[in-house]
Amino acid sequence: MMAGLQASLRSLYTETVDDLGRLLRSVNRLFCDSTATQHYASLFLADYDDTTGRLRYANCGHLPPLFLRADGTVERLTPTATVLGMFEEWDCSVSETRLAPGDTLLLFTDGATEARNAQGEEFGEGRLLDALSCRNNLPVSPLVWELQWAIRSFSGNRLHDDLTLVAARFGRGCPHGSSRVAEFPPGA
């Protein structure tokens, strides 16, 4: 299912790079046509322009990525549409934000926030944000590994869902070089 979704995105992206909404409407239509009615997918798709600092994005039912701004403020990139593949009649809006040097974007799956400790307590977004804030001085690769370590330590390494983290730090002059991306697991 995910391979088909990725293939659709890749094949249609070059035709619709300037219209992410149109791209995702086409992908949704293909996804609906090629999967069982009970299957759907959440998706976060972004297009970043390093020369202007503009990030265009569509959040299709995915957990809101966290933006930790260089000044310490936090933004959530809330959904702009529902999940892909559930409805044939589907629309998606595209949002936009500007990035400044040192801003960090963290994308994560529900396996990160729903990891539970022995008492059944979830790691949650609050702990994830705290872990990000106190480790944000790290370059992105060690940052991602430290975040996954914090989640695994909290849960006693008992994960009940996939744990995927992707972090990016933006802008020339950012404390750790130009724009950098790191992910866990590698190749996610």
Helices and strands as residue ranges (DSSP letters): H 2-16, H 20-34, E 43-49, E 54-60, E 66-68, E 74-76, E 95-98, E 104-108, H 110-113, H 124-135, H 140-154, E 165-169, E 180-184
